[in-house]
Amino acid sequence: MFWAAASTAATVTHLEVHPKPARAGQPAWFRVTVEDGGAVLPSDRFTIFVLGDPLPARYEGRIARSESTADYFFTATAPGDFDWRRVRVRLDGQDYPAGLDDPYMICDAPFRVKSATAILPLCVSFHDADNDDVQLQFVEVFNDATGQLVASYPVWQWISAPFRSFLFDSLTATAFNCAAGDTAWTRLVLHCDDHDWPWIPEEYTFTQHLKVRVGRDLPAPPGWYYGDVHTHSRYTDNTYEYGGPLEMYAAATQAVGLSFAAVTDHSSDFDAAGNLWQEMADSCLAHSTPAVHLYPGEEITLDDNEVNNPVDSRIHFLSHAGFFLRGPEAPITGCRDTSEEFTRLSSALEQMEAAGGFGYAAHPFQPADPFAQMFGLAMMPWSGENYTLARASSAFAGLEWWNERNRYRRDVDYWYELNPFPWQDNPNWGPENLWITQGLAQWDSFLSQGLSQNLVTPALLPQKLFISAGSDCHGDFNYRTYNVDPIFYDVQATDNAFGALRTAVYVPGYGPGQLPPLEEIMTAYRLGRSTATDGFFLEIGVDVNGDGDLDDPGDLRQGDDGVIYTGLTLNANLLIRWESTEDWGAVDSMTVFRGTWGTGSNPTVAWWGTPGGYTGQQSLPLGSVAPVPTVNWIYFRATATGSPLPDGARRAFTNPVWVKVESAPTASVSLQPAQPLVMVPAAGGSFDYTIGVTNHTAAPVTATLWIEAVLPNGQVYPLLSAPLTLPPGISLQRLKTQTVPAGAPAGRTV
């Protein structure tokens, strides 16, 4: 025993325990790092507590780390199983808890693969290894159902970075003897070593259990592409939450059967200059492949403009602007400093308008999280004032109202082994479904308001608003894990995963195996040519000529609007199509809603049916589901629910199609831009469009043809006015070019 003057002041700075975890009846080592000023402290000034009780410990010696700091070593027989969370040391009457002396480790795999022969990527991630480095020696992969060793990957690398990941992509589900419809129960074991002191047993393992469903291609007709529009990568990194590696996002996107993923990291995790955002954007491009697009977006924390920066007035906005928008500084350990002021919603919308960008309200109906408020990530539901402000902007595309799918939940102990199975029912499943119902009612209210006369004039078009679905995953490729208690590392797991909620977008013109350019996919997403789903595919449109498809000129798809004349309604049908597989269950029930300017949050049920089966379509004569003529604009949208499954029946929600049925005029005119969305830079430019003029009578018609542009400020700008005489029954089309001068008002021009 060593002695020093009793008056020597000392402070414990770190406490570690080995092995990890300690097992009952086995030897345990304790390393106590002390600022002792170079003086050797007597061992009886230390008391080790394990599982709440003092532990008789043998003092093994002191090794100096510096002139003022030293490690004191103790050994004892473990009274039970424990790790660092159940240990504390008392020095001179002051208690010090043990600290986490290892990086946070996560093993992952996609929650599903699209076939038994598709690559089943496995990923291992280390967070915060800069606090204490570790050596990853090798990774073992087991069939958790049989115990069989499937693969072993040697690594033997020291990890000392804030984030490090490893991707293993040599396996398929056949290695687990699985076919379509089976489950590949997977167990990953990481073999690690701290190796600080050779005589202490510092080798340990971390084990995680995973469940991979072996399925089939996601159901969709040609031209439809699935994506997850709300994800978080490694650039989301703070005490409260983290994200996953981009290389795994690319691999999992293809494995699940998606075509694109929007990487929307938190603005509070980027630096004020946007250098980290640009680094993320460059990495998205680098990890994109001919089969997969990774798109750099951002989840911005905004001041909601009602009051000046209180904690409880922050809202989240999914930016798909393609550039960095500054966010607030969040008082979270590990966050980088950003701007001192919150960006206001109005400012963000103005910046996005000027650049031709767009965004969706992120989880606008989700209630505030009191625990997040403790860490400066307070978030409130969107208010009426927020919506009023946003809907006045062309940059506001809609609502990402379906966010996360947490059917199951389980509290698990992060004890060098993570296993949430078997799942338990999520007690919040009911409230989370209520958010969906509330969100649909709010959306219908907005859609109805968008049909009121004061909003459709002078452009004479409905004001549109769309919905989307995203998993909001933070990595979470197999299931979601997050720290309910970051002090004690009690972890909560739910079955939400990357790709569990999806948005399907329609981009025509590409064959099987071809991926449309990212710009066309994002344009379709912006224009509401999309369906939100957690399972099967659903589509609605107007088949104007009644030939059973939506592929002809004049047919209307989701997001489209069109005027149909009464003479054509004898053939026009409202067409609903669905596709599913055994993975998602048969489609049991389906509802078509019809909204008008007066229906508000309760649109009329225009049709309801129980189609059954996995694939089919329903044609409804337009006159049977809407009054003809309609007088004003109306919209149709469809919802469907699948057959019951163990993890809940699946659902799908289409975006609307807008229709106006009028009495046949003597003549009509149409304008069709060469691209569905024309973007003109601030410096000016030009675009092509086609003008069509038709005489619907058997006699000549004389009229004045005029074209006007309605500017963002409401001003009407004349482009063309000319007299025209049309021969009987003639239909003319001409290609035109329109030049837009520099300095034209930013925003949406119709």
C-alpha positions in Angstrom: 0.0 0.0 0.0 1.3 3.5 -0.9 0.7 6.6 1.2 0.7 10.3 0.6 -0.3 13.4 2.5 -4.0 13.3 3.5 -4.5 16.8 2.2 -3.7 15.9 -1.4 -6.7 16.9 -3.6 -7.6 14.5 -6.3 -10.3 14.1 -9.0 -11.3 11.0 -10.9 -11.5 11.7 -14.6 -12.4 8.2 -15.9 -13.3 4.8 -14.7 -13.2 1.6 -16.9 -14.1 -2.0 -16.2 -12.8 -5.1 -18.0 -13.8 -7.6 -19.4 -16.8 -6.1 -21.2 -19.1 -7.1 -19.8 -17.9 -8.6 -16.5 -19.4 -12.0 -15.7 -20.4 -13.4 -12.3 -17.7 -15.3 -10.5 -15.0 -14.2 -13.0 -12.0 -11.8 -12.3 -12.8 -8.1 -13.1 -10.3 -5.3 -13.6 -11.0 -1.6 -12.7 -8.9 1.2 -14.1 -9.4 4.6 -12.3 -7.8 7.6 -14.0 -7.0 10.3 -11.4 -5.7 13.8 -11.5 -3.5 13.4 -8.4 -0.9 16.1 -9.0 1.9 13.4 -9.2 1.3 12.3 -5.6 0.6 8.6 -5.0 -2.8 8.2 -3.3 -3.4 5.5 -0.7 -5.6 2.8 -1.9 -8.0 3.0 1.1 -9.2 6.4 -0.2 -10.9 4.4 -3.1 -14.1 2.4 -2.8 -15.5 0.5 -5.8 -19.2 0.0 -6.0 -20.8 -2.6 -8.3 -24.5 -3.1 -8.7 -25.0 -0.6 -5.9 -22.9 -2.3 -3.3 -19.2 -1.8 -2.2 -16.9 -4.4 -3.6 -13.8 -5.8 -1.8 -11.2 -4.9 -4.4 -7.5 -5.7 -4.4 -5.2 -2.8 -5.3 -2.8 -3.7 -8.1 -0.7 -0.6 -8.5 -0.3 2.9 -10.1 1.0 3.9 -13.5 1.6 7.5 -14.3 0.1 8.9 -17.5 1.6 12.4 -17.1 3.1 14.5 -14.4 -0.3 15.2 -12.9 -2.4 12.1 -14.0 -2.1 8.4 -13.2 -4.1 5.2 -13.6 -4.9 3.2 -10.5 -5.7 -0.5 -11.0 -7.9 -2.8 -8.9 -9.1 -6.4 -9.3 -12.0 -8.3 -7.7 -14.3 -11.2 -8.3 -17.5 -10.0 -10.1 -20.5 -10.4 -7.8 -22.8 -10.6 -10.9 -23.0 -9.7 -14.6 -22.4 -6.0 -15.1 -20.8 -3.4 -17.4 -19.7 0.2 -17.0 -23.2 1.5 -16.2 -23.4 -0.5 -13.0 -20.0 0.7 -11.6 -18.9 3.8 -9.7 -15.9 4.7 -7.6 -15.8 6.8 -4.4 -12.7 8.9 -3.8 -12.5 11.1 -0.7 -16.3 10.9 -0.2 -17.1 11.9 -3.8 -18.8 9.4 -6.1 -17.8 9.2 -9.8 -19.7 7.0 -12.3 -17.9 5.0 -14.9 -17.9 6.4 -18.4 -18.5 4.8 -21.7 -15.1 3.7 -22.8 -16.0 2.2 -26.1 -17.5 3.7 -29.3 -21.2 3.2 -30.0 -21.4 0.2 -32.4 -24.2 -0.7 -34.7 -24.5 -3.7 -37.1 -27.1 -3.4 -39.9 -28.7 -5.0 -42.9 -31.7 -4.0 -45.0 -35.1 -5.0 -43.5 -35.8 -6.8 -46.8 -34.2 -7.8 -50.0 -36.0 -7.9 -53.4 -35.0 -11.5 -54.2 -33.0 -14.4 -52.7 -30.2 -13.7 -55.2 -30.0 -10.0 -54.6 -26.9 -8.8 -52.7 -27.7 -8.7 -48.9 -25.3 -5.9 -47.8 -24.1 -5.9 -44.2 -22.7 -2.9 -42.4 -20.8 -2.2 -39.2 -20.6 1.4 -37.9 -18.6 2.9 -35.1 -19.6 6.2 -33.6 -17.3 8.4 -31.4 -14.2 6.2 -31.5 -12.2 9.4 -31.1 -13.0 9.3 -27.4 -11.3 5.9 -27.0 -9.9 4.0 -30.0 -10.6 0.3 -30.6 -9.3 -2.4 -32.9 -11.9 -4.2 -35.0 -10.2 -7.6 -35.5 -12.8 -9.5 -37.5 -16.6 -9.8 -38.1 -18.5 -13.1 -38.0 -21.9 -13.6 -39.6 -24.1 -16.4 -38.3 -27.4 -17.9 -39.4 -29.3 -17.1 -36.2 -31.9 -19.8 -36.9 -29.3 -22.6 -37.1 -26.2 -21.2 -35.4 -24.2 -21.9 -38.5 -21.3 -19.6 -39.3 -22.1 -18.1 -42.7 -19.0 -15.8 -43.2 -16.0 -14.3 -41.5 -14.5 -11.0 -42.5 -11.0 -10.2 -41.2 -10.5 -6.5 -40.6 -7.7 -5.9 -38.1 -7.9 -2.1 -38.2 -7.6 0.5 -35.4 -10.5 2.9 -35.3 -10.0 6.4 -33.8 -12.3 8.6 -35.8 -15.7 10.1 -34.8 -17.3 7.9 -37.4 -16.1 4.8 -39.3 -18.0 2.1 -41.2 -17.4 -1.1 -43.0 -19.5 -2.5 -45.8 -19.6 -6.3 -46.6 -21.5 -7.1 -49.8 -20.6 -10.6 -50.8 -23.6 -12.5 -49.4 -27.1 -13.2 -50.7 -30.1 -14.7 -48.9 -29.2 -18.1 -50.4 -26.3 -18.2 -47.9 -29.0 -18.5 -45.2 -30.8 -21.2 -47.2 -33.7 -18.7 -47.9 -36.0 -18.3 -50.8 -38.7 -15.7 -51.5 -41.1 -15.5 -48.5 -38.5 -16.7 -46.0 -36.7 -14.8 -43.3 -32.9 -14.6 -43.0 -32.3 -14.5 -39.3 -28.9 -12.9 -39.0 -26.4 -12.5 -36.2 -23.3 -10.4 -36.5 -20.5 -10.7 -33.9 -17.7 -8.0 -33.8 -14.4 -9.1 -32.2 -12.7 -6.0 -30.7 -9.7 -5.1 -28.6 -8.9 -2.0 -26.6 -5.3 -3.2 -26.0 -4.3 -0.3 -23.7 -2.6 -2.6 -21.1 -1.3 -6.0 -22.1 -2.0 -7.7 -18.8 -5.7 -6.7 -18.7 -8.2 -8.8 -20.7 -9.4 -6.1 -23.0 -10.6 -8.2 -25.9 -14.4 -8.3 -26.1 -17.3 -8.9 -28.6 -20.4 -7.0 -29.6 -23.3 -8.9 -31.0 -26.4 -7.7 -32.8 -29.4 -9.7 -34.1 -31.1 -8.8 -37.4 -34.1 -10.0 -39.4 -34.1 -9.8 -43.2 -37.3 -10.6 -45.1 -36.6 -12.2 -48.5 -39.2 -10.9 -50.9 -39.9 -10.0 -54.4 -39.6 -6.9 -56.6 -41.6 -3.9 -55.3 -44.9 -3.9 -57.3 -45.3 -1.1 -59.8 -46.3 -0.7 -63.5 -43.7 0.5 -66.0 -42.6 4.1 -65.4 -43.0 4.1 -61.6 -40.0 4.4 -59.3 -39.8 4.0 -55.5 -37.8 6.2 -53.2 -37.4 7.1 -49.5 -37.6 10.9 -49.3 -36.5 11.4 -45.7 -33.3 9.8 -44.4 -30.3 10.8 -42.3 -26.7 9.9 -43.0 -23.5 10.1 -40.9 -23.6 13.9 -41.2 -26.4 13.9 -38.7 -24.2 13.4 -35.6 -24.9 14.6 -32.1 -25.7 13.3 -28.6 -29.3 12.8 -29.3 -29.1 11.0 -32.7 -26.9 9.9 -35.5 -27.2 8.6 -39.1 -25.9 5.9 -41.3 -23.1 5.6 -43.9 -23.8 6.7 -47.4 -22.2 3.7 -48.9 -24.8 1.5 -47.1 -27.6 3.8 -48.3 -26.6 3.1 -51.9 -26.3 -0.7 -51.3 -29.6 -0.9 -49.3 -31.5 1.2 -51.8 -30.8 -1.4 -54.4 -31.3 -4.3 -52.1 -34.7 -3.1 -50.9 -35.8 -2.4 -54.5 -35.8 1.4 -54.4 -34.5 3.7 -57.1 -33.6 6.8 -55.1 -33.2 8.1 -51.6 -33.1 11.7 -50.4 -30.4 12.3 -47.8 -31.9 15.0 -45.6 -29.5 15.6 -42.7 -30.3 18.1 -40.0 -29.3 21.7 -40.7 -28.0 22.0 -37.1 -25.3 19.4 -37.8 -23.7 21.4 -40.7 -21.3 24.3 -40.4 -22.5 27.8 -41.1 -20.5 28.0 -44.3 -22.1 24.9 -45.8 -18.8 23.1 -46.3 -20.1 19.9 -44.6 -23.3 20.0 -46.6 -21.3 20.3 -49.8 -19.1 17.4 -48.6 -22.3 15.4 -48.1 -23.7 16.3 -51.5 -20.4 15.3 -53.2 -20.5 12.0 -51.3 -24.1 11.4 -52.5 -23.0 11.8 -56.1 -20.0 9.6 -55.5 -22.1 6.7 -54.1 -24.8 6.9 -56.7 -24.8 4.2 -59.3 -26.5 3.5 -62.6 -29.2 1.8 -60.6 -29.5 4.2 -57.6 -29.7 8.0 -57.1 -28.7 9.5 -53.7 -30.1 13.0 -53.6 -28.6 15.7 -51.2 -31.4 17.4 -49.4 -31.7 18.9 -45.9 -34.0 18.9 -42.9 -34.0 22.5 -41.8 -35.0 23.7 -38.3 -36.9 26.9 -38.8 -38.4 29.7 -36.8 -42.1 29.4 -37.5 -42.5 33.2 -37.9 -45.1 33.6 -35.2 -42.8 34.7 -32.4 -39.2 35.4 -32.1 -37.1 32.3 -31.5 -38.6 30.6 -28.4 -37.7 27.0 -28.0 -41.2 25.8 -28.6 -41.7 27.5 -32.0 -39.4 25.5 -34.2 -40.6 23.5 -37.2 -38.9 21.1 -39.6 -38.9 21.5 -43.3 -37.6 19.0 -45.9 -35.6 21.0 -48.4 -35.1 19.6 -51.9 -33.6 22.8 -53.1 -30.3 21.3 -54.1 -28.3 23.8 -52.1 -27.5 24.5 -48.4 -29.8 26.6 -46.2 -28.3 27.7 -42.9 -29.9 26.3 -39.8 -29.8 27.1 -36.1 -27.1 26.4 -33.6 -28.4 23.5 -31.5 -26.9 23.2 -27.9 -26.0 19.6 -28.3 -22.6 18.1 -27.4 -20.9 17.1 -30.6 -22.8 19.6 -32.8 -20.8 22.0 -34.9 -21.5 25.7 -34.6 -23.9 27.0 -37.2 -25.7 30.3 -37.5 -26.6 32.1 -34.3 -30.1 33.0 -35.6 -32.9 30.7 -36.7 -33.7 31.0 -40.4 -37.3 32.1 -40.6 -39.8 30.1 -42.7 -40.4 33.1 -45.0 -36.7 33.5 -45.6 -36.2 29.8 -46.4 -39.1 29.9 -48.9 -37.8 33.1 -50.6 -34.3 31.5 -51.0 -35.8 28.4 -52.5 -38.1 30.3 -54.8 -35.2 32.3 -56.1 -33.2 29.1 -56.9 -36.2 27.2 -58.3 -36.1 24.7 -55.4 -39.0 23.2 -53.4 -39.7 21.4 -50.2 -42.2 19.5 -48.0 -43.3 20.2 -44.5 -41.6 17.4 -42.4 -43.9 15.4 -40.1 -46.1 18.5 -39.7 -48.7 16.8 -37.4 -46.2 15.0 -35.0 -46.4 16.4 -31.5 -43.5 17.9 -29.7 -40.9 15.6 -28.1 -40.2 16.8 -24.6 -36.9 14.8 -24.5 -35.7 16.5 -27.7 -36.4 19.8 -26.1 -33.8 19.0 -23.5 -31.2 18.8 -26.2 -32.2 21.9 -28.2 -34.1 19.9 -30.9 -37.5 21.1 -29.9 -40.1 20.6 -32.7 -43.7 21.7 -32.8 -46.5 20.7 -35.2 -47.0 23.2 -38.0 -49.5 25.9 -37.2 -52.2 27.5 -39.3 -50.0 30.6 -39.7 -47.2 28.4 -41.0 -49.4 26.8 -43.7 -50.8 30.2 -44.8 -47.3 31.5 -45.3 -46.0 28.4 -47.0 -49.0 27.9 -49.3 -48.4 31.4 -50.8 -45.0 30.2 -52.0 -44.3 28.2 -55.2 -41.5 26.5 -53.3 -44.0 24.8 -51.0 -44.9 21.4 -52.6 -46.7 19.7 -49.8 -46.7 17.6 -46.7 -44.5 14.7 -45.7 -47.3 13.7 -43.4 -46.5 10.0 -43.2 -43.3 9.7 -41.2 -41.9 6.5 -39.7 -43.7 3.2 -39.4 -43.4 1.9 -35.8 -45.7 -1.1 -35.6 -43.5 -2.8 -32.9 -41.4 -1.5 -30.1 -39.2 -2.9 -27.5 -36.9 -1.6 -24.8 -33.5 -3.3 -25.0 -30.4 -3.1 -22.8 -27.3 -2.1 -24.7 -25.2 -4.8 -23.0 -22.6 -5.6 -25.7 -25.5 -7.4 -27.4 -28.5 -5.9 -29.1 -31.5 -8.1 -29.7 -35.1 -6.6 -30.0 -36.6 -10.0 -30.9 -39.3 -11.1 -30.3 -41.0 -7.8 -31.0 -43.7 -6.4 -28.7 -46.7 -4.3 -29.8 -46.1 -0.6 -29.9 -48.4 1.1 -27.4 -48.2 4.3 -29.6 -49.4 2.5 -32.7 -52.9 3.9 -32.3 -51.8 7.5 -31.8 -49.4 7.3 -34.7 -52.3 6.1 -36.9 -54.4 9.0 -35.6 -51.7 11.4 -36.9 -52.2 9.9 -40.4 -56.0 10.4 -40.1 -55.6 13.9 -38.8 -53.1 14.7 -41.6 -55.5 13.5 -44.3 -58.2 15.7 -42.9 -56.0 18.7 -42.9 -54.7 18.0 -46.4 -58.3 17.6 -47.7 -59.1 21.0 -46.1 -56.2 22.6 -48.0 -57.2 20.9 -51.2 -60.7 22.2 -50.8 -59.5 25.7 -50.2 -57.4 25.4 -53.3 -60.6 25.0 -55.4 -62.2 28.2 -54.1 -62.7 30.9 -56.7 -60.5 33.4 -55.1 -57.5 31.0 -55.4 -58.1 29.6 -58.9 -58.3 33.0 -60.5 -56.8 34.7 -62.4 -54.9 31.6 -63.5 -58.2 29.6 -63.5 -56.3 26.6 -62.2 -56.6 24.9 -58.8 -54.0 25.5 -56.1 -52.4 22.1 -55.5 -50.7 20.5 -52.5 -49.2 17.0 -52.4 -48.3 14.4 -49.8 -45.3 12.1 -49.5 -44.1 9.4 -47.2 -40.6 8.9 -45.7 -39.1 6.6 -43.1 -37.1 9.4 -41.4 -34.5 6.7 -40.7 -31.2 7.5 -39.1 -29.3 4.6 -40.6 -31.9 2.1 -39.2 -31.7 -0.2 -42.2 -33.0 -3.2 -40.3 -34.8 -1.5 -37.3 -34.6 1.7 -35.5 -32.5 2.2 -32.4 -32.2 5.4 -30.4 -31.2 6.4 -26.9 -34.2 6.9 -24.7 -31.6 7.6 -22.0 -28.3 8.7 -23.4 -26.8 8.8 -19.9 -27.4 5.1 -19.2 -27.7 3.8 -22.7 -31.1 2.2 -22.3 -32.0 1.8 -25.9 -35.4 1.7 -27.5 -35.9 -0.2 -30.7 -38.8 -0.1 -33.2 -39.4 -1.8 -36.5 -39.2 1.4 -38.6 -36.5 1.0 -41.2 -35.1 2.6 -44.3 -37.6 2.0 -47.1 -40.5 0.9 -44.8 -42.3 4.0 -46.0 -42.0 4.9 -49.7 -43.0 7.4 -52.2 -43.5 6.1 -55.8 -43.1 8.7 -58.6 -44.1 8.4 -62.3 -41.5 9.2 -64.9 -42.4 7.8 -68.4 -40.1 7.1 -71.3 -37.6 4.6 -69.8 -37.4 0.8 -70.3 -36.8 -2.0 -67.8 -33.5 -1.6 -66.0 -33.2 2.0 -67.0 -33.0 4.7 -64.3 -34.4 8.1 -65.3 -32.2 11.2 -64.6 -32.4 12.5 -61.1 -33.8 15.8 -62.3 -36.8 14.0 -63.9 -37.5 12.0 -60.7 -37.4 15.1 -58.5 -39.6 17.0 -60.9 -42.2 14.2 -60.8 -42.0 14.3 -56.9 -42.4 18.1 -57.0 -45.5 17.9 -59.3 -47.3 15.3 -57.2 -47.1 12.5 -59.8 -46.7 10.2 -56.8 -48.2 7.7 -54.4 -47.4 7.3 -50.7 -47.3 3.7 -49.4 -45.9 1.2 -46.9 -46.7 -1.8 -49.1 -48.5 -2.1 -52.4 -48.9 0.2 -55.4 -52.0 2.4 -56.1 -52.8 4.8 -58.9 -55.7 7.0 -60.0 -56.3 9.0 -63.2 -58.8 9.9 -65.8 -58.9 7.7 -68.9 -60.4 10.3 -71.3 -60.9 8.1 -74.3 -62.0 5.0 -72.3 -59.4 2.6 -73.7 -58.4 1.2 -70.3 -55.1 3.0 -69.8 -53.6 6.4 -68.9 -51.1 6.6 -71.7 -52.9 8.7 -74.3 -52.7 12.4 -75.0 -55.3 14.1 -72.9 -55.4 11.3 -70.2 -54.8 12.7 -66.7 -52.5 11.2 -64.1 -52.0 12.1 -60.4 -50.9 15.7 -60.1 -52.4 16.6 -63.4 -55.4 18.9 -64.0 -57.6 19.0 -67.1 -60.8 20.3 -68.6 -63.0 17.6 -70.1 -66.0 18.6 -72.3 -69.4 17.0 -71.9 -69.3 15.5 -75.3 -66.3 13.3 -74.2 -67.7 12.2 -70.9 -69.6 9.3 -72.5 -66.2 7.6 -72.9 -64.2 9.1 -70.0 -63.5 6.9 -67.0 -62.0 7.4 -63.6 -59.4 4.6 -63.6 -57.9 3.1 -60.4 -55.1 0.5 -60.6 -53.3 -1.5 -58.0 -50.5 -4.0 -57.7 -49.3 -6.0 -54.8 -47.4 -9.2 -54.0 -47.4 -11.8 -51.2 -45.0 -9.6 -49.4 -47.6 -6.9 -48.8 -50.9 -8.8 -48.9 -53.9 -8.6 -51.2 -55.7 -5.3 -51.6 -58.9 -5.7 -49.5 -60.6 -2.4 -49.7 -60.4 0.8 -51.7 -62.0 4.3 -51.5 -62.2 7.1 -54.0 -62.8 10.5 -52.5 -64.2 13.5 -54.4 -63.5 17.0 -53.1 -64.9 20.3 -54.0 -64.5 23.9 -52.8 -67.2 23.2 -50.2 -66.3 19.8 -48.9 -63.5 21.0 -46.6 -61.9 18.2 -44.5 -64.6 15.7 -45.3 -64.6 14.9 -49.1 -67.4 12.8 -50.5 -66.9 9.1 -50.9 -67.4 8.8 -54.7 -66.8 5.0 -54.7 -65.9 2.2 -52.3 -65.1 -1.4 -53.2 -63.5 -4.6 -52.0 -61.5 -5.7 -55.0 -59.4 -8.4 -53.4 -56.5 -10.0 -55.2 -53.0 -8.7 -55.8 -53.4 -6.9 -59.2 -56.3 -5.2 -60.9 -58.0 -2.1 -62.1 -61.4 -0.5 -61.8 -63.0 1.8 -64.4 -65.7 4.1 -63.2 -67.7 6.2 -65.7 -66.9 9.8 -64.9 -70.5 10.7 -64.9 -71.1 8.1 -62.2 -68.7 9.6 -59.7 -69.2 13.3 -60.4 -72.0 15.6 -61.6 -71.6 16.5 -65.2 -70.9 19.3 -65.9 -69.0 20.0 -62.6 -69.4 23.8 -62.8 -66.1 24.2 -60.9 -62.9 22.2 -60.3 -63.1 19.0 -58.3 -60.4 16.5 -57.3 -60.3 12.8 -56.9 -57.9 10.8 -54.7 -57.8 7.1 -53.8 -56.8 5.2 -50.7 -56.5 1.4 -50.2 -55.9 -1.0 -47.3 -54.5 -4.5 -47.7 -55.3 -7.7 -46.0 -54.3 -8.1 -42.3 -50.6 -9.1 -41.8 -48.8 -9.9 -38.6 -47.2 -6.4 -38.6 -50.3 -4.6 -39.7 -52.3 -4.2 -42.9 -50.6 -2.1 -45.5 -51.9 1.1 -47.0 -51.5 3.4 -50.0 -52.6 6.9 -50.7 -52.5 8.6 -54.1 -52.1 12.3 -54.8 -55.1 13.8 -56.5 -56.1 14.4 -60.1 -58.0 17.6 -60.7 -60.9 17.7 -63.2 -63.3 20.2 -64.5 -66.2 19.1 -66.8 -67.7 21.8 -69.0 -70.2 22.1 -71.7 -68.5 21.7 -75.1 -67.4 25.1 -76.4 -67.3 26.2 -80.0 -63.5 26.3 -79.8 -60.8 25.5 -77.3 -57.1 26.2 -76.8 -54.4 24.3 -75.0 -50.8 25.0 -74.0 -48.3 22.2 -73.4 -44.7 23.0 -72.3 -41.9 20.9 -73.7 -41.0 20.0 -70.1 -43.4 19.3 -67.3 -41.6 22.0 -65.2 -39.9 24.9 -66.9 -37.0 26.4 -64.9 -35.8 29.8 -66.1 -32.6 31.2 -64.4 -32.5 34.7 -62.9 -30.4 35.8 -65.9 -33.3 35.0 -68.2 -33.8 32.4 -70.9 -36.3 30.7 -73.1 -38.5 27.6 -73.3 -40.6 25.8 -76.0 -44.2 25.0 -75.7 -47.0 23.8 -78.1 -50.2 25.7 -78.6 -53.2 23.8 -79.8 -56.5 25.2 -81.1 -59.6 23.2 -82.0 -62.9 24.0 -83.6 -65.5 21.7 -82.1 -68.3 22.7 -84.5 -69.2 22.0 -88.1 -69.1 25.7 -89.0 -66.3 28.2 -89.2 -65.4 30.0 -85.9 -63.9 33.4 -85.6 -62.3 34.3 -82.3 -59.5 36.2 -80.7 -56.6 34.0 -79.5 -54.7 35.4 -76.5 -52.0 34.1 -74.2 -51.2 35.8 -70.9 -48.7 35.0 -68.2 -49.9 35.4 -64.6 -46.8 36.5 -62.6 -46.1 35.5 -59.0 -47.3 38.9 -57.7 -50.7 38.4 -59.5 -49.9 40.8 -62.4 -51.2 39.7 -65.8 -48.6 40.1 -68.6 -49.9 39.8 -72.2 -47.9 37.7 -74.5 -50.2 37.3 -77.6 -53.5 38.6 -78.9 -54.6 37.9 -82.4 -57.8 37.3 -84.4 -58.3 33.8 -85.8 -60.8 32.1 -88.1 -60.9 28.3 -87.7 -62.4 26.1 -90.5 -65.1 23.5 -89.4 -63.8 20.7 -87.2 -60.1 21.6 -87.6 -57.5 21.1 -84.9 -54.2 23.0 -85.2 -50.9 22.7 -83.2 -47.9 24.9 -83.4 -44.5 24.8 -81.6 -43.6 28.2 -80.0 -40.6 29.6 -78.2 -41.1 32.0 -75.3 -38.2 34.3 -74.2 -38.1 35.4 -70.5 -36.0 38.5 -69.8 -33.5 38.9 -67.0 -35.0 40.3 -63.8 -38.4 38.6 -64.2 -40.2 38.1 -60.8 -39.0 34.9 -59.0 -41.6 32.3 -58.3 -44.3 30.4 -60.2 -45.7 31.9 -63.4 -48.7 30.4 -65.1 
